[in-house]
Amino acid sequence: MGHRLSKITTRTGDQGETGLGDGARVPKDHARVAAMGDVDELNSALGVLLAEELPAEMRAVFAEVQQHLLDLGGELSIPGHALLTSEKVAALEARLEAWNKGLAPLKEFILPGGTRAAAAAHLARTVCRRAERSVVALGRREKVSEPARQYLNRLSDLLFVAARVLNREAKVGDVQWRHQRKR
């Protein structure tokens, strides 16, 4: 990579365009740029989650996920390029199964909340869902790899389960939706 990022202000985007990884210029509101931005925001939301006290295994998983999300951003920045693999999707699925195994079944919807760490996981989950929608929208116009879509789908599920695990570890119950409350 060398000194690729030694100059941050380039002024090349001042006219509302940005460069992709293959050198092409596209408008900053292009679906590809929106998807890249949403994946970047997701990575930042995971950074906020990682700033909380987390079990060591969970910390390691989400630190690795951040690396994968940077790979995904690279994949999105070069049309037709693929970096994420079905093995990475399978790894998320395995972690999801393991973490979910120890949780009580849900009988109602739950609200984001509980501990601060769980709330951060829920926030990252919603950002992940938006990133997934952006990647799906891009895929309707241009080719997007199947593992890219699947990875985001599994990651949002993993973040939901992680929030529940964090609340359980802190001995804080899930925040239940009270669907029959007085209006």
LINWOQUI-V882822 format. One record per residue. N is the residue number from 0. RES is the residue in one small letter. PHI is phi in whole degrees, 0 to 359 (* if undefined). Layout:
# LINWOQUI-V882822
n = {N | N}
res = {RES | RES}
phi = {PHI | PHI}
This chain:
# LINWOQUI-V882822
n = {0 | 1 | 2 | 3 | 4 | 5 | 6 | 7 | 8 | 9 | 10 | 11 | 12 | 13 | 14 | 15 | 16 | 17 | 18 | 19 | 20 | 21 | 22 | 23 | 24 | 25 | 26 | 27 | 28 | 29 | 30 | 31 | 32 | 33 | 34 | 35 | 36 | 37 | 38 | 39 | 40 | 41 | 42 | 43 | 44 | 45 | 46 | 47 | 48 | 49 | 50 | 51 | 52 | 53 | 54 | 55 | 56 | 57 | 58 | 59 | 60 | 61 | 62 | 63 | 64 | 65 | 66 | 67 | 68 | 69 | 70 | 71 | 72 | 73 | 74 | 75 | 76 | 77 | 78 | 79 | 80 | 81 | 82 | 83 | 84 | 85 | 86 | 87 | 88 | 89 | 90 | 91 | 92 | 93 | 94 | 95 | 96 | 97 | 98 | 99 | 100 | 101 | 102 | 103 | 104 | 105 | 106 | 107 | 108 | 109 | 110 | 111 | 112 | 113 | 114 | 115 | 116 | 117 | 118 | 119 | 120 | 121 | 122 | 123 | 124 | 125 | 126 | 127 | 128 | 129 | 130 | 131 | 132 | 133 | 134 | 135 | 136 | 137 | 138 | 139 | 140 | 141 | 142 | 143 | 144 | 145 | 146 | 147 | 148 | 149 | 150 | 151 | 152 | 153 | 154 | 155 | 156 | 157 | 158 | 159 | 160 | 161 | 162 | 163 | 164 | 165 | 166 | 167 | 168 | 169 | 170 | 171 | 172 | 173 | 174 | 175 | 176 | 177 | 178 | 179 | 180 | 181 | 182}
res = {m | g | h | r | l | s | k | i | t | t | r | t | g | d | q | g | e | t | g | l | g | d | g | a | r | v | p | k | d | h | a | r | v | a | a | m | g | d | v | d | e | l | n | s | a | l | g | v | l | l | a | e | e | l | p | a | e | m | r | a | v | f | a | e | v | q | q | h | l | l | d | l | g | g | e | l | s | i | p | g | h | a | l | l | t | s | e | k | v | a | a | l | e | a | r | l | e | a | w | n | k | g | l | a | p | l | k | e | f | i | l | p | g | g | t | r | a | a | a | a | a | h | l | a | r | t | v | c | r | r | a | e | r | s | v | v | a | l | g | r | r | e | k | v | s | e | p | a | r | q | y | l | n | r | l | s | d | l | l | f | v | a | a | r | v | l | n | r | e | a | k | v | g | d | v | q | w | r | h | q | r | k | r}
phi = {* | 63 | 250 | 304 | 252 | 286 | 245 | 273 | 272 | 248 | 66 | 286 | 259 | 296 | 262 | 90 | 238 | 220 | 264 | 270 | 296 | 267 | 93 | 294 | 254 | 223 | 297 | 294 | 261 | 295 | 303 | 293 | 290 | 298 | 296 | 300 | 294 | 292 | 293 | 296 | 297 | 300 | 298 | 294 | 297 | 293 | 299 | 294 | 300 | 291 | 283 | 272 | 288 | 228 | 301 | 305 | 297 | 296 | 302 | 296 | 297 | 286 | 295 | 292 | 301 | 302 | 297 | 296 | 292 | 293 | 301 | 297 | 300 | 296 | 299 | 291 | 283 | 233 | 309 | 86 | 273 | 226 | 239 | 285 | 240 | 296 | 295 | 291 | 295 | 299 | 296 | 296 | 300 | 297 | 295 | 302 | 299 | 296 | 290 | 287 | 304 | 271 | 263 | 292 | 299 | 276 | 250 | 217 | 293 | 242 | 263 | 298 | 155 | 98 | 278 | 299 | 296 | 296 | 297 | 295 | 294 | 296 | 297 | 299 | 299 | 290 | 295 | 297 | 299 | 294 | 300 | 299 | 299 | 294 | 291 | 297 | 299 | 299 | 296 | 285 | 256 | 222 | 290 | 228 | 293 | 298 | 301 | 298 | 295 | 297 | 300 | 294 | 297 | 292 | 297 | 297 | 296 | 297 | 294 | 298 | 295 | 301 | 300 | 294 | 297 | 298 | 295 | 299 | 298 | 272 | 60 | 242 | 287 | 299 | 275 | 281 | 284 | 260 | 287 | 250 | 284 | 293 | 263}
